[in-house]
């Protein structure tokens, strides 16, 4: 039976869970409810132990933080965080020298305004 339980855990671990789903399940456990049956947990359930309750409560803000970070990352421009090459640097400098704004350059290069500003600082095109 132990092998069957271990195999079941391995299978479950291989299937990724949506962070919001995880929060819902954890919140249900914190509230003393079995998330699979919607029945109250038995009085001797490990999930009702104070240390387990604190651990569950700690997990929720961590997951919420992860959700926010994932949303932010998904909204970043496609080239955010990627290395710059010489050709892109040359195009950036030329466009800036031709009067393009930082916002316009960010759009053209599909990078953040902060990235454009940092690059322009590196090449002494703007003052820090």
Residue, then its C-alpha position, 0 to 999 in steps of 0.5 A: x500500500x505504501x508503494x501505491x501512495x508514493x506512486x500517487x504522490x509522484x503522479x500528483x506532483x507531475x501535474x502542475x497546479x494553478x497557484x489560485x487553485x492552490x490558494x483555494x485548497x489551502x484556504x479551505x484546509x485553514x477553514x477546517x474543511x476537506x477540499x475534496x469532499x467539502x466535509x469538516x475535517x475530523x477533530x484529530x486531522x493534522x491540518x488542524x494542528x496549530x503548526x500546520x495551520x500557521x504553515x498553511x497561512x504562510x503559504x497563501x501570501x507566498x503564492x499571492x506574491x508569485x501570482x503577482x510576479x507572474x502577471x508582471x512578467x507576462x506583461x513585460x515586453x518580449x525582449x525584457x531581460x534579454x542581452x543587448x547586442x552591438x547592432x541593437x545598441x547602434x540602432x538605439x543610439x542612432x534613434x536617440x540621437x535623432x530625437x526619439x523619446x525613451x518611451x518610443x525607444x522602449x516600444x521599438x526595442x520591445x524593452x522597458x523604459x528602465x532598460x532603455x534608460x540604463x543603456x543610454x546611461x551606459x553610453x553617456x547619452x543621458x545624465x544619471 
